[in-house]
Amino acid sequence: MNPKAMEPYGLALLAYLQGDTGAQVLVRRDDGQESPLPIRYFFRESSQLTPIDQAALARCTGHVLDAGAGTGVHSLILQQKGLQVTAIDIVPVAVEIMQQRGVKDTRCADLFEYAVAQFDTILMMGHGIGLVETIAGLDRFLTHAHQLLYKGGRILLDSLDVRITDDASNLAYQRANQQAGRYIGEIRMQFEFQGRKGPYCGWLHIDSATLKQHAANAGWTCEVITADKNGNYLAELTK
């Protein structure tokens, strides 16, 4: 992903840290649909985590790579549990905030270019698998991730089955993707904060059946651990 696409998100994180607790980043899809994303979400406490978050954290073992770690919400909890955590993010401001909040091992790095060590667990929460942008990007990631994990290591990720909706604009967007020969969960979107706009970028929401298929093709087993009624789910991929 182009780091410049995430710059408005980084500015919003900084504004929140400086006292603007009502800061929101505007997420604009390429069909014009806009959704405000409250930045307080990225500073939530352990008591505010979803059952999917909690299930993922409970399954983390060994040395954990928290990929797309944001402000370190999950890394801090894992550290408190005594696990070794390396937290990476492509947004420099996010990495600085993680350091200020007490995450011990942080790196500003692109996941696709990161191959410094081997881990027992890769954790990708907050729909973080979306950063692969497309199905082709997913395949590339699943191949690259073999280099990052020990034998028997696991990837824990959450995503969204976009088919579980009755929203007319979302259904129309899915149809447009299909007509263009794209997977229905390949989103194009732009972040904006206080008039500062990043370039459009991709974001992938993938249903569990499609994830299982592509995982198997790349040499992974894939199991859905838990799911909610809105289409969010937690998957575990084992090397």
N, C-alpha and C positions, 0 to 999 in steps of 0.2 A: 504493500500500500504506500502511496505517496505521502510522506510525513506532512507535507503542506496541507493535505486535506484535513488533518487533525488539529491544526494550529488554533482554530476557534475554540475547540474543546479544551485545549491547554490554557487559553486565555480565561475561559470560564472557570476552570479549576483554580487558577491563581486569584481571580476575583472573589471566589467563595472563601478562599483561605485568608484573604485580606478583609473579610467582614461582610461581603455581599451574600448572605445566606439564602437569598431568594434568586440567586443567579440561575439562569437557564440557557442551555444551548438549543438553538433551533435546528431541527433535523428536517431537511427538505428533500423529498423524493423527486426524481426527475419527471414525474407526471404532475408536479406542482403541489402534491399533498404535503402539509407541514405539521410537525408535531414538536411541542416544547419538551425538552428533557431536563428536569430539575437536577442541578448539580449536587444537591444534598444526597442523592442516591449513591454517589461515589464516596461518600463519607459516612455511610451507615455503620452502626454498631453491630456486634455479633447477634444481639437480640432481635435485630431487624432483618436478618437473613431469611431467605425463603427455604422451604423444605428441600428444594433442589440444591441450593447452596450447601446446606447442612449435610446432605447425603454425600456430596462431592468431597467436602472436607473430611468426612469420616473415613473415606476410602483412600485418602492420600497416605503414602508410606515413603520412607527413606528420604532421599534428596529430591526435593520438589522444584521443578521449573514452573514458576507462575508466569505464564506467557500472556502479554497484554494486561499486566498487573494493575494498571491504573494508579490509584492512590494507595494500594497495598492492603485493601480491606481483607482479602483472604490470606495474604502473606503474613500479616500480623497475627492472625488467629493461629495459623500453623506454627509460627515461631513460638507462641505461647504454649503450644502443645509439645514443644521440644523437637520439632522437625527442622532439618536444614532446608532453607529456602533460598533459591536464586530468583529474583523478580526482575523481569525485563519488560520494557515498554518502548514504543517508538517515539513517544512524546516526551521531550526533555523536561518540561514542567512537571509532568507526572512523576518522573524519576526523582526530581528534586523534592517533591512533596513526600514521596515514599521515604526518602532519606530523613527528612525532618520528622516524620511520624515514627521512625524507629525500625524500619526494615533494614536489616543488617547488610544484605548482599543485593545490590541493585545494579542494573546495567541499562543503558540506553542503547537498544539494539533491535534490529529487524529479525524476527523469528526465522525467516527464510535464510538469513545470512549467519545465524548463530549456530556454532558447532564447537563450542569451547570445552564442553564437558559432557559426561553421560549422567543421566538421571534415572531415578526409579519411577517418577511420576511427572507427567506434564499436565498442568492444570490450566484450563482455558474457560473461564466463567464470564458471565455477563454477555452471553452469545458471542464470546471472543473468537470462535471459529470463523465468524463473519469476516475477519480481516483477510482471509484467503481470497475473498471477493467473488470467485466464480467456481464452478465445478472443476475446471481445469486447474485452478489454484488449489483446490482441495486435494486433487490427485498429486500435485507437486508437493504439498505439505506432508501428505501421508507417506510419500517416499522419503522426504528429508527427515521426518521424525524418527525413522529407524536409526539414524546416526546419533540421535539425542538420548536414546533410552538403552538401558541394559536389557539383556535377554529377559523376557518375562515382565518388562516394564509396561506401564499403562498410560493411556491418555484419558483424562476425564474432561469432558466438554458438555456444555449445554447448548441447545439450539431450539429452533422454533419450526413447527410444521405449519407453513403459511396457509395450507389448505383448510385449516380449521378456523374459518371465519365466515361471517355472513355480511361483511362490509362490502358494499357494492364497488367502491373504488379499489379495494384490495383485489377483489375478484376480477375486475377489469384489467388491473395491472398484471395479474397472472396470465390472463388470456393474451395480453399484448406480448408478454415474454414468450409464450408458446408460439404465437404467430411469427415472432422474430427468430425462432429456433433456439431460444434460450431456456434454461431451466427456470421454473416458476419462482424459485426463491432467490434468484440473482437480482439484487436490488442495486439501483444507482442512486446515490444520495449526496447531499452537501450539508456541511455544518456551518452555522452562522452564530456569531456572538457579538452583540452591540454593533451591528453593521459590518463586522469583519467576516468575510466569506472565504471558505477554502474551495479548492477545485472539487468537482464531483469525483466520487470514488465508488468502488463497488463494495457490497456487503452481502455475504451469503447466509441465508437461512435455509437449512437443509432438513428434509423430513427423515425420520429414522430409517425407513426402508431403503432410501437412496444412499444414506450414509453407510448402512451395512453392506450394500452392494459394492460401493467404491472402497470401503475398508477391506473387504475380502479380496478384491482385485489387487490390493497393495500389500497383502500379507498380514492383515490384522483380523482378529476376531472382534466382534462388536456386540455389546449387550446393552439394552435400555434398562437403566437401573430404576428410574422413577419418572413419572410424567404428570402433568396437571391438565385440567379440562380445557385450558386455553391453547394447548399445542406445545407448550414448553416441555422439554424433557432433558434428562441427564443420560449420557451414554458413556460407557467405558470400553475403550479399545485396548486390547492386549496384544503385545508383540509376540 
